[in-house]
Amino acid sequence: MNIFKVLANGDGNINEANVSAFFGYLLNPNEDHGLGYVFLEKVLNSVVDKDNFNARKYDYALFFESAVKDKNDNTKQIKQIVDIVIVAYEIEDTGKEAKAIDFIKGNKKVEYVFLIENKISASPTKNQLQKQFDNAKKELPNNKIYSVYITPNEDKYVQEFNTNLRNENKKHLFWKGKESISNILKDILKEETE
């Protein structure tokens, strides 16, 4: 089954926004897909190569087409649009009774920010990933920020990722093949049938 072909059945056109929306739906543990945290956990664990990362420890907020701005840049290109931003956070614990009030007041401790850039067929935009990371780092200097690039397994994307992203917290995943979203989904289905 090719879910992207199914998504394109409406007008015969599929674009990054369609794919990002569907991918974000699968990543959100609160959606009705029945996966809970499983897909999110597998994707994030493939991104964060540290033994102490536990995806289930956090609550998550997902944002689509979010701008990260460089407030010090006076040129026309002051913002970078990120396809999906995932924020992993913990609610500050001031006691069991205050949990609802803490949430409402926004007493959240952000631990990780994942900037996900999705490409399905368009050419890479030179330095887009680095600009996204740099702008996010300026706005959120105390957070662990990861750049995630999800693309077809083609040389132009591999070169853009390897050449133009100097961030050490980065991961290149592919839609198909080794280290791919397709394999993560297959693993989940295989585990469910065992």
N, C-alpha and C positions, 0 to 999 in steps of 0.2 A: 504494500500500500504506500502510495506517495501522497502524504497529507498536503504537501504544497500544491500538487496537481489538483487535489480536491478544493483547496482554497481558491484556486484560480478559475474554477468553473463558472462563477458569476459572470464576469465580463471578459474572461479569458486572459486577464492580466494579473500578474502577481508582482508585488513590489516589496521593498524592505519594510514598509510600514505594516503590511499584512503579516509578514514573517515575524517581525518584532512583536506584534500584538499576540500572535499565537504562541510564540516562544515565552513571552512574559506570562501568559495565561498558565502555561505548564510550570513555570518557575514559582508562581505564587502558591504557597502552601494552603492558602485560605480559599482557593477556587474549588469548584465542584467537579474537578477532573478525577478525583479519587486517588491521586498520587500522594497527597499530603506533602510531607517534607522530602520524600524520596528523590524526586528529580532535582529539586533545588540542592539538596545535600550532595548528590553525585556531581553535579556541575561545579558547585563551589569547592568541593574537596579536590576536584581536578585542577582548580585554579590556585588554591592556597596550598602550597607544598610544605606546610608546617604541621608537625605532629600534634600540636596543642589546639588546632582549630577544630571546633565542634559545631557544625552548622545548626544542630538542634538546640543549641544553647541560647540562640538569639531569636528575637522577633524581627520581622522584615517589613519594609515598605518598598514598593516598586513604583517607579516613575518612568513615563514614556516621553521621548522627545524633549528631554530636559536640557536647558542651556546652562553651561558653565561659563562664566564671564571673566575676562581679564580686565579688572577695573583700572589697571595702570596703562592700558593700551589705548591710544587715541586714534587708531586706524579704524576703518570700517569693519574689520574682522574682529570685533571685540568679544564675540561669543562663539562657542562651539556647541553644537547640538549633539547630545549623546542619545543613542537609540533607546537604551534601557539603563536606568540607574537603580541599583539595588542597595538599600541601606540596611545593614545588620546592626541592631541595637538591643540594649537591655534597658528596662525601666529601672530607674534609680530606686533602690529598695529602702524606703523609709518606714517600713512596717506593713504587715498584711492589711491592716485597716485602711491605710492611705493609698493602696495600689491604684484605685480608680482615680483619685484626686491627682496622684503623681502622673498618671497617663494623660489626664485632661490638661494639666498644667504644662505638659511637654517635658517632664523630667526624665528625659531619655539620655542614655549614654551611648553615643554612636561608636561602634567598634570598627566596622569595616564599611567601605564604600566601593562598590563594583561598578565600573563604567563599561558597559557592554556596547560595542560597536558591531553591527551586523552588516555584512555585505552578501548579496546574493548573485549579482551580476555586474554591478557598476564598477568602474575603475576606482582604485583606491584614491583618496584625496591626500595629497602629499602632506605629511606632518600632522594630519588630523588627530591621530591618536596621541601624539606628544602634546599638542596644544590642549586637548581635552584634559590630559593628566596635569599639565602645568597649571591650567586655570583652576581645576578642582583643588589642587594642592595649595594654591594661593588662598582660596576661599575656605578650605578646610584643613589648615596646616597640622592639626593634631590627630588626624585620622589616618588609618591604614587604607590607602587607596590602591585598588587593583584595576589595571586596564585589561579588558578581555576583548579579543578580536575574534569574531566568528565568521568564517568565510568559506567559499569553495576552496578545495585544495589545488590552488593554481599558483604558479611562480610569482605573479605580480603581487599577490597578497602576502606571500611569504617574504618577499623582498621588502615590501613596505613595513611589515612588522619587524623584521630583523634589522633593517637599516635605519628606520626613522623613529623608533621608540626606545628611548634610553632609560626608561623606568625599570627598576629591577623587579617590581611587583606586576608582572605581566604574564599573560597566557594567550597563546594562539590555539584556538579550537577550530575544527573544520566541521562542515555539515555532514560530510561522509568520509569514510576511511579511518585511518589510525587517529587516535585522540579526537573522536568526533561526537557530535550530538547524536548522530544516528546510532553509534555503538552504545552510548549511555542509555538510550531508549531500549535498544535490544537487550542490554544487560538487565534492565528493570523487568522487561517482559519475561526473560528467561528465569529470573529469580522468583517471579510470581507464579510460574508454572511448576516449579520444583517443590 
